[in-house]
Amino acid sequence: MNDNKINFRVHRTVAGTIFEVLTALLLIAMWVLTVYTMTKLPGNGYDVLGTAVLITIASVMMLVLAYHPRTFNVPGSAKPMHYIITVHLLRVLAVEIALMGIANVCQFHLLIGHGWTSLIATVAIILTACYYMVRLYSVK
């Protein structure tokens, strides 16, 4: 828990709503593709189902955490801007994780190797985290 005494509340904004709706639409598309893929895959298809469940949990958790930024540590002596940047990071990560889920389900559907989409998604998430960490540490 963060020891900082700043009373910071996250309110619903247009940008936050757009991120939430976009994440929801991506997750719905992923689940439609997951169900379709499970019917077409040779074998039981539980791998694609497990991936979809984990991606859904991770995306939803990012959106929930965005409304409770005091539940995790913000580096240094936190200022309100630190929380604003962190909330935005979590919302962007929710969208990226949902996109990663669609890419992984597409891999299963097309029966191609499981390396390139995971690598691209991982690099995108790392670059996003680095970008926001630089922004966090540059707050004066």
C-alpha positions as CSV (number, residue, x, y, z in Angstrom):
1,M,0.0,0.0,0.0
2,N,1.2,3.5,-0.8
3,D,2.1,5.6,2.3
4,N,1.4,8.8,0.5
5,K,-1.3,11.0,2.1
6,I,-2.7,12.4,-1.2
7,N,-6.4,12.0,-1.4
8,F,-6.7,11.0,-5.1
9,R,-10.0,9.8,-6.6
10,V,-10.5,8.6,-10.2
11,H,-13.7,9.8,-11.7
12,R,-15.3,8.7,-15.0
13,T,-14.1,10.7,-17.9
14,V,-14.8,10.5,-21.6
15,A,-11.3,9.2,-22.3
16,G,-11.7,6.5,-19.6
17,T,-15.0,5.5,-21.0
18,I,-13.5,5.2,-24.5
19,F,-10.7,2.9,-23.2
20,E,-13.3,0.8,-21.3
21,V,-15.6,0.5,-24.3
22,L,-12.7,-0.3,-26.6
23,T,-11.4,-3.0,-24.3
24,A,-14.9,-4.5,-24.0
25,L,-15.4,-4.5,-27.7
26,L,-11.9,-6.2,-28.2
27,L,-12.7,-8.8,-25.5
28,I,-16.1,-9.5,-27.1
29,A,-14.4,-9.9,-30.5
30,M,-11.8,-12.2,-28.9
31,W,-14.5,-14.4,-27.4
32,V,-16.4,-14.7,-30.6
33,L,-13.2,-15.7,-32.4
34,T,-12.4,-18.1,-29.5
35,V,-15.7,-19.9,-29.7
36,Y,-15.4,-20.1,-33.5
37,T,-11.8,-21.3,-33.3
38,M,-12.7,-24.0,-30.7
39,T,-15.3,-25.5,-33.1
40,K,-12.7,-25.6,-35.9
41,L,-9.6,-26.8,-34.1
42,P,-8.6,-30.4,-34.2
43,G,-8.5,-31.7,-30.7
44,N,-10.2,-30.2,-27.6
45,G,-9.2,-26.5,-28.0
46,Y,-8.7,-25.9,-24.3
47,D,-5.5,-24.0,-25.0
48,V,-7.4,-21.3,-26.8
49,L,-10.0,-21.2,-24.1
50,G,-7.5,-20.9,-21.3
51,T,-5.8,-18.0,-23.2
52,A,-9.1,-16.2,-23.6
53,V,-9.9,-16.6,-19.9
54,L,-6.5,-15.3,-18.7
55,I,-6.6,-12.4,-21.2
56,T,-10.1,-11.4,-20.0
57,I,-9.1,-11.5,-16.4
58,A,-5.9,-9.4,-17.0
59,S,-7.7,-6.8,-19.1
60,V,-10.5,-6.4,-16.6
61,M,-8.1,-6.2,-13.7
62,M,-6.2,-3.3,-15.4
63,L,-9.5,-1.4,-15.8
64,V,-10.5,-2.1,-12.2
65,L,-7.0,-1.0,-10.9
66,A,-7.3,2.2,-12.8
67,Y,-10.1,3.2,-10.4
68,H,-8.0,2.3,-7.4
69,P,-4.5,3.8,-8.0
70,R,-3.6,3.8,-4.3
71,T,-3.6,0.0,-4.1
72,F,-0.2,-0.1,-5.8
73,N,3.0,1.9,-5.3
74,V,3.8,5.0,-7.3
75,P,7.6,5.7,-7.4
76,G,9.0,8.4,-5.1
77,S,7.0,10.9,-3.3
78,A,3.8,10.7,-5.3
79,K,2.1,13.8,-6.7
80,P,-1.4,13.9,-8.3
81,M,0.3,13.8,-11.7
82,H,1.9,10.4,-10.9
83,Y,-1.6,9.0,-10.3
84,I,-2.9,10.5,-13.5
85,I,-0.1,9.0,-15.5
86,T,-0.5,5.6,-13.8
87,V,-4.3,5.5,-14.4
88,H,-3.6,6.2,-18.1
89,L,-1.0,3.5,-18.3
90,L,-3.4,0.9,-16.9
91,R,-6.1,1.8,-19.4
92,V,-3.6,1.6,-22.3
93,L,-2.4,-1.8,-21.0
94,A,-6.0,-3.1,-20.8
95,V,-6.4,-2.3,-24.5
96,E,-3.0,-3.8,-25.4
97,I,-3.7,-7.0,-23.5
98,A,-7.0,-7.4,-25.2
99,L,-5.3,-6.9,-28.6
100,M,-2.7,-9.5,-27.6
101,G,-5.6,-11.9,-26.8
102,I,-7.1,-11.4,-30.3
103,A,-3.6,-12.0,-31.9
104,N,-3.2,-15.2,-29.8
105,V,-6.6,-16.5,-30.8
106,C,-5.8,-15.8,-34.4
107,Q,-2.7,-17.8,-34.1
108,F,-4.7,-20.8,-32.8
109,H,-7.3,-20.3,-35.6
110,L,-4.7,-20.1,-38.4
111,L,-2.6,-22.9,-36.8
112,I,0.6,-21.0,-37.1
113,G,3.6,-20.9,-34.8
114,H,3.1,-19.4,-31.4
115,G,6.1,-17.0,-31.4
116,W,5.6,-13.9,-33.4
117,T,2.4,-12.5,-32.0
118,S,3.5,-13.1,-28.5
119,L,6.8,-11.4,-29.2
120,I,5.2,-8.4,-30.8
121,A,2.7,-8.0,-28.0
122,T,5.4,-8.4,-25.3
123,V,7.6,-5.8,-27.0
124,A,4.6,-3.4,-27.3
125,I,3.7,-3.8,-23.6
126,I,7.4,-3.3,-22.5
127,L,7.7,-0.2,-24.7
128,T,4.5,1.2,-23.3
129,A,5.6,0.5,-19.7
130,C,9.0,2.2,-20.5
131,Y,7.3,5.2,-22.0
132,Y,5.1,5.7,-18.9
133,M,7.9,5.1,-16.5
134,V,9.9,7.8,-18.2
135,R,6.8,10.1,-17.8
136,L,6.5,9.1,-14.2
137,Y,10.1,9.9,-13.3
138,S,10.1,13.2,-15.3
139,V,7.2,14.7,-13.2
140,K,8.5,17.7,-11.3
